[in-house]
Amino acid sequence: MNRHGAVAIFGREMARFFRTIWQSIASPVVSTALYFVVFGSAIGGRIQSVEGVQYGAFIVPGLMMLTVLQQSVSNASFGIYFPKFSGTIYEYLVSPVGWIEVTLGFVGAAAAKAILIALLILLTSFFFVGVHVLHPFWMLAFLFLTSLAFSLLGFIIGLWAKSFEQLQVVPLMVITPLVFLGGAFYSADMLPPFWEGVAKLNPVLYLISGFRWSFFGLADVPVTVSLLAVAAMIVVCMGIIRWIFASGWRLRE
């Protein structure tokens, strides 16, 4: 593997992020503050606690997951789509780097950006509620695996998209609704039995459940199932990316 090639792509993508760091940071911080005002204060005034956890603290993992999924997908998809749009993707295809190095460079940078912003949101939450992380190692592990999985998904979306409009379809029409329906602001146990079963068909529920467990020891589904779900997503996405680079689908159009 050409380690220097992967590092060069990663460094270039991170440099682009730091050039607009204030815009990149300001938006999620302001959005988080608004979520705490609307959900933490307005709804939290009526729902004092969920399974013994203050409602304002209960939604922190969900807010972090919402940001991680959105940032991972958008950063990775735009990162690889822009070279396609400008025609510079051919430089990657003819350079002495393989699909693994290209993927690691773009996906690694997107995941790093998402993790950085998620930790910033966690820091912001301390100004609104008292949050205690019960399992910090597993919190970081879930954060890393989830950002990696959805950065791979965003990378696939960027390779698939033929326009900037298509680039936004999946994040806006699929990812965000799945997060809101995946228990970001409530527990699946609060739903009637039928709708609880329906909610468990949502793959995002397993990610949020495992991540919330690392904070409070509470989970809607077994933690092992959450880990297997995110691991399966990583394996499937890697397989799809390998096929795309091997076949040249959407790369040479």
Contacts in CASP RR format, 6 or more apart in sequence:
PFRMAT RR
TARGET T0000
AUTHOR 0000-0000-0000
METHOD contacts of the structure
MODEL  1
MNRHGAVAIFGREMARFFRTIWQSIASPVVSTALYFVVFGSAIGGRIQSV
EGVQYGAFIVPGLMMLTVLQQSVSNASFGIYFPKFSGTIYEYLVSPVGWI
EVTLGFVGAAAAKAILIALLILLTSFFFVGVHVLHPFWMLAFLFLTSLAF
SLLGFIIGLWAKSFEQLQVVPLMVITPLVFLGGAFYSADMLPPFWEGVAK
LNPVLYLISGFRWSFFGLADVPVTVSLLAVAAMIVVCMGIIRWIFASGWR
LRE
1 100 0 8 1.000
1 101 0 8 1.000
2 96 0 8 1.000
2 97 0 8 1.000
2 98 0 8 1.000
2 101 0 8 1.000
3 101 0 8 1.000
5 95 0 8 1.000
5 97 0 8 1.000
5 101 0 8 1.000
5 105 0 8 1.000
6 97 0 8 1.000
6 100 0 8 1.000
6 101 0 8 1.000
6 102 0 8 1.000
6 104 0 8 1.000
6 105 0 8 1.000
7 105 0 8 1.000
9 92 0 8 1.000
9 97 0 8 1.000
9 101 0 8 1.000
9 102 0 8 1.000
9 104 0 8 1.000
9 105 0 8 1.000
9 106 0 8 1.000
9 109 0 8 1.000
10 104 0 8 1.000
10 105 0 8 1.000
10 106 0 8 1.000
10 108 0 8 1.000
10 109 0 8 1.000
10 112 0 8 1.000
11 105 0 8 1.000
11 109 0 8 1.000
13 79 0 8 1.000
13 105 0 8 1.000
13 106 0 8 1.000
13 108 0 8 1.000
13 109 0 8 1.000
13 110 0 8 1.000
14 109 0 8 1.000
14 112 0 8 1.000
14 113 0 8 1.000
17 24 0 8 1.000
17 75 0 8 1.000
17 109 0 8 1.000
17 113 0 8 1.000
24 113 0 8 1.000
24 117 0 8 1.000
25 117 0 8 1.000
25 120 0 8 1.000
28 67 0 8 1.000
28 71 0 8 1.000
28 117 0 8 1.000
28 120 0 8 1.000
28 121 0 8 1.000
29 120 0 8 1.000
29 121 0 8 1.000
29 124 0 8 1.000
31 67 0 8 1.000
32 63 0 8 1.000
32 67 0 8 1.000
32 121 0 8 1.000
32 124 0 8 1.000
32 125 0 8 1.000
33 124 0 8 1.000
33 128 0 8 1.000
35 59 0 8 1.000
35 63 0 8 1.000
36 56 0 8 1.000
36 125 0 8 1.000
36 128 0 8 1.000
36 129 0 8 1.000
39 55 0 8 1.000
39 56 0 8 1.000
39 59 0 8 1.000
39 185 0 8 1.000
40 55 0 8 1.000
40 56 0 8 1.000
40 59 0 8 1.000
40 128 0 8 1.000
40 129 0 8 1.000
43 55 0 8 1.000
43 185 0 8 1.000
44 55 0 8 1.000
44 56 0 8 1.000
45 55 0 8 1.000
47 55 0 8 1.000
48 54 0 8 1.000
48 55 0 8 1.000
49 55 0 8 1.000
49 58 0 8 1.000
50 58 0 8 1.000
50 186 0 8 1.000
50 187 0 8 1.000
50 190 0 8 1.000
51 58 0 8 1.000
51 187 0 8 1.000
51 189 0 8 1.000
51 216 0 8 1.000
51 218 0 8 1.000
53 216 0 8 1.000
53 218 0 8 1.000
54 129 0 8 1.000
54 130 0 8 1.000
56 128 0 8 1.000
56 129 0 8 1.000
57 125 0 8 1.000
57 129 0 8 1.000
57 130 0 8 1.000
57 131 0 8 1.000
57 215 0 8 1.000
57 216 0 8 1.000
58 187 0 8 1.000
58 212 0 8 1.000
58 216 0 8 1.000
59 184 0 8 1.000
59 185 0 8 1.000
60 122 0 8 1.000
60 125 0 8 1.000
60 129 0 8 1.000
60 131 0 8 1.000
60 215 0 8 1.000
61 208 0 8 1.000
61 211 0 8 1.000
61 212 0 8 1.000
61 214 0 8 1.000
61 215 0 8 1.000
62 179 0 8 1.000
62 183 0 8 1.000
62 184 0 8 1.000
62 185 0 8 1.000
62 208 0 8 1.000
62 211 0 8 1.000
62 212 0 8 1.000
63 121 0 8 1.000
63 125 0 8 1.000
63 184 0 8 1.000
64 118 0 8 1.000
64 121 0 8 1.000
64 122 0 8 1.000
64 143 0 8 1.000
64 211 0 8 1.000
65 146 0 8 1.000
65 179 0 8 1.000
65 184 0 8 1.000
65 204 0 8 1.000
65 207 0 8 1.000
65 208 0 8 1.000
65 211 0 8 1.000
66 176 0 8 1.000
66 179 0 8 1.000
66 180 0 8 1.000
66 184 0 8 1.000
67 114 0 8 1.000
67 117 0 8 1.000
67 118 0 8 1.000
67 121 0 8 1.000
68 114 0 8 1.000
68 115 0 8 1.000
68 117 0 8 1.000
68 118 0 8 1.000
68 143 0 8 1.000
68 146 0 8 1.000
68 147 0 8 1.000
68 150 0 8 1.000
69 146 0 8 1.000
69 150 0 8 1.000
69 175 0 8 1.000
69 179 0 8 1.000
69 204 0 8 1.000
69 207 0 8 1.000
70 171 0 8 1.000
70 175 0 8 1.000
70 176 0 8 1.000
70 179 0 8 1.000
71 110 0 8 1.000
71 113 0 8 1.000
71 114 0 8 1.000
71 117 0 8 1.000
71 118 0 8 1.000
71 147 0 8 1.000
72 110 0 8 1.000
72 111 0 8 1.000
72 114 0 8 1.000
72 146 0 8 1.000
72 147 0 8 1.000
72 148 0 8 1.000
72 149 0 8 1.000
72 150 0 8 1.000
72 151 0 8 1.000
72 153 0 8 1.000
72 154 0 8 1.000
73 150 0 8 1.000
73 151 0 8 1.000
73 153 0 8 1.000
73 154 0 8 1.000
73 157 0 8 1.000
73 170 0 8 1.000
73 171 0 8 1.000
73 175 0 8 1.000
74 154 0 8 1.000
74 171 0 8 1.000
75 109 0 8 1.000
75 110 0 8 1.000
75 113 0 8 1.000
75 114 0 8 1.000
75 151 0 8 1.000
76 106 0 8 1.000
76 107 0 8 1.000
76 110 0 8 1.000
76 111 0 8 1.000
76 150 0 8 1.000
76 151 0 8 1.000
76 152 0 8 1.000
76 153 0 8 1.000
76 154 0 8 1.000
76 155 0 8 1.000
76 157 0 8 1.000
76 158 0 8 1.000
77 154 0 8 1.000
77 155 0 8 1.000
77 157 0 8 1.000
77 158 0 8 1.000
77 161 0 8 1.000
77 167 0 8 1.000
77 171 0 8 1.000
78 158 0 8 1.000
78 167 0 8 1.000
79 106 0 8 1.000
79 110 0 8 1.000
79 158 0 8 1.000
80 89 0 8 1.000
80 106 0 8 1.000
80 155 0 8 1.000
80 158 0 8 1.000
80 159 0 8 1.000
81 158 0 8 1.000
81 159 0 8 1.000
81 161 0 8 1.000
81 164 0 8 1.000
81 167 0 8 1.000
83 89 0 8 1.000
83 91 0 8 1.000
83 92 0 8 1.000
84 158 0 8 1.000
84 159 0 8 1.000
84 250 0 8 1.000
84 251 0 8 1.000
85 164 0 8 1.000
89 251 0 8 1.000
92 102 0 8 1.000
93 251 0 8 1.000
93 252 0 8 1.000
98 245 0 8 1.000
99 241 0 8 1.000
99 242 0 8 1.000
99 244 0 8 1.000
99 245 0 8 1.000
99 246 0 8 1.000
102 245 0 8 1.000
103 152 0 8 1.000
103 155 0 8 1.000
103 238 0 8 1.000
103 241 0 8 1.000
106 151 0 8 1.000
106 155 0 8 1.000
107 148 0 8 1.000
107 151 0 8 1.000
107 152 0 8 1.000
107 155 0 8 1.000
108 148 0 8 1.000
108 151 0 8 1.000
110 147 0 8 1.000
110 151 0 8 1.000
110 154 0 8 1.000
110 155 0 8 1.000
111 144 0 8 1.000
111 147 0 8 1.000
111 148 0 8 1.000
111 151 0 8 1.000
114 147 0 8 1.000
114 150 0 8 1.000
114 151 0 8 1.000
115 143 0 8 1.000
115 144 0 8 1.000
115 147 0 8 1.000
118 143 0 8 1.000
118 147 0 8 1.000
119 143 0 8 1.000
122 131 0 8 1.000
125 131 0 8 1.000
131 215 0 8 1.000
132 215 0 8 1.000
133 139 0 8 1.000
133 214 0 8 1.000
133 215 0 8 1.000
134 214 0 8 1.000
134 215 0 8 1.000
134 216 0 8 1.000
134 217 0 8 1.000
135 213 0 8 1.000
135 214 0 8 1.000
135 215 0 8 1.000
135 217 0 8 1.000
136 214 0 8 1.000
138 213 0 8 1.000
138 214 0 8 1.000
138 223 0 8 1.000
139 211 0 8 1.000
139 214 0 8 1.000
139 215 0 8 1.000
141 214 0 8 1.000
142 207 0 8 1.000
142 210 0 8 1.000
142 211 0 8 1.000
142 214 0 8 1.000
142 226 0 8 1.000
142 230 0 8 1.000
143 211 0 8 1.000
145 227 0 8 1.000
145 230 0 8 1.000
145 231 0 8 1.000
145 234 0 8 1.000
146 207 0 8 1.000
146 211 0 8 1.000
146 230 0 8 1.000
148 234 0 8 1.000
149 230 0 8 1.000
149 233 0 8 1.000
149 234 0 8 1.000
149 237 0 8 1.000
150 175 0 8 1.000
152 233 0 8 1.000
152 234 0 8 1.000
152 237 0 8 1.000
152 238 0 8 1.000
152 241 0 8 1.000
153 233 0 8 1.000
153 237 0 8 1.000
154 170 0 8 1.000
155 237 0 8 1.000
155 241 0 8 1.000
156 237 0 8 1.000
156 240 0 8 1.000
156 241 0 8 1.000
156 244 0 8 1.000
157 167 0 8 1.000
157 170 0 8 1.000
157 171 0 8 1.000
158 167 0 8 1.000
159 241 0 8 1.000
159 244 0 8 1.000
159 249 0 8 1.000
159 250 0 8 1.000
159 251 0 8 1.000
160 166 0 8 1.000
160 250 0 8 1.000
161 167 0 8 1.000
162 250 0 8 1.000
162 253 0 8 1.000
178 202 0 8 1.000
178 203 0 8 1.000
178 204 0 8 1.000
179 204 0 8 1.000
179 208 0 8 1.000
181 199 0 8 1.000
181 202 0 8 1.000
181 204 0 8 1.000
182 188 0 8 1.000
182 199 0 8 1.000
182 202 0 8 1.000
182 204 0 8 1.000
182 205 0 8 1.000
182 208 0 8 1.000
183 199 0 8 1.000
183 205 0 8 1.000
183 208 0 8 1.000
183 209 0 8 1.000
183 220 0 8 1.000
184 208 0 8 1.000
187 218 0 8 1.000
187 220 0 8 1.000
188 196 0 8 1.000
188 197 0 8 1.000
188 199 0 8 1.000
188 200 0 8 1.000
188 205 0 8 1.000
188 209 0 8 1.000
188 220 0 8 1.000
189 196 0 8 1.000
189 220 0 8 1.000
191 197 0 8 1.000
191 199 0 8 1.000
199 205 0 8 1.000
199 220 0 8 1.000
200 220 0 8 1.000
200 221 0 8 1.000
203 229 0 8 1.000
203 233 0 8 1.000
205 220 0 8 1.000
205 221 0 8 1.000
206 221 0 8 1.000
206 225 0 8 1.000
206 226 0 8 1.000
206 229 0 8 1.000
206 230 0 8 1.000
207 226 0 8 1.000
207 229 0 8 1.000
207 230 0 8 1.000
209 219 0 8 1.000
209 220 0 8 1.000
209 221 0 8 1.000
209 223 0 8 1.000
209 226 0 8 1.000
210 219 0 8 1.000
210 221 0 8 1.000
210 223 0 8 1.000
210 226 0 8 1.000
210 227 0 8 1.000
211 226 0 8 1.000
212 218 0 8 1.000
212 219 0 8 1.000
213 219 0 8 1.000
213 223 0 8 1.000
213 226 0 8 1.000
219 226 0 8 1.000
243 249 0 8 1.000
244 250 0 8 1.000
244 251 0 8 1.000
245 251 0 8 1.000
END
